[in-house]
Amino acid sequence: MRTYFTLFTAFVLFFSQYISASVVMTGTRIIYSAQAREKTVQLRNTAQQPYIVQIQTDDGKRSNTSEADGDFVITPPIFRMEPHAGQSVRLIYNGKALPEDRESLFYMSFTQLPASKASQQSSNQLVLAITNRVKIFYRPAGLAKQQSDTAQLLSFSLNGKKIKVTNPGGYFAVVRRASLLTQHGEIILADSAMVSPKSSAEWTPSKPVDSLKGMRLRLVLVNDFGMDTVTERLL
């Protein structure tokens, strides 16, 4: 019995590597303006079969991220999507007052489950649910500067063997990659990182760094449209 269970588990793990989401969202992130009464999110089923989709939000602070919170009203929270059909989902912020000098971060998860036919409900079958998780940036009105200025606002200093990066602006710095360009190659500072507004973070470089003075920094940040923006400057 244990051998069969091991083989079945290995099969599921192997097969899961080739599964991709059929229900996709337009865009890679959600910018929720505090001035707007609601935000409409567009989903589309790209597959040839129908899916049941469930949507929920969380603030990223719960130990169980599958537990929804009450910060957003979602309409509809669960629905059926026919093949190659689209669906509009409304998000309405309904939570507590948030800081007005910086963005706040939430997450939206949408889980897709194949819709089964009545003839299949009595048969044994393996059903895999896929969950996508995207960021919601709640953006107050009247923030200083622009989101595109974030790269220039970031400051860097050496803190022992680590690099301290400070974000004094009001926008999240979503970092695809940060590195130092030297005559001997590239020193990686961070991959897939994020620095909160009005906050600092510490990065461990891939090679020891004795001084940042005169070093060339290369930053690849992700903008509101999910596109990479590259900035290089001397420290």
Secondary structure, DSSP 4 states (H G I P E B T S, - for coil): -HHHHHHHHHHHHHHHTT---SEEESSSEEEEETTSS-EEEEEEE-SSS-EEEEEEEE-S-SSSTTS--SSEEEESSEEEE-TT-EEEEEEEE-S----SSS-EEEEEEEEEEEPPPGGGTTS------EEEEEEEEEE-TT-SS-GGGHHHH-EEEEETTEEEEEE-SSS-EEEEEEEEEETTEEEEEEEEEEE-TTEEEEE--SS--S--TTPEEEEEEE-TTS-EEEEEEE-
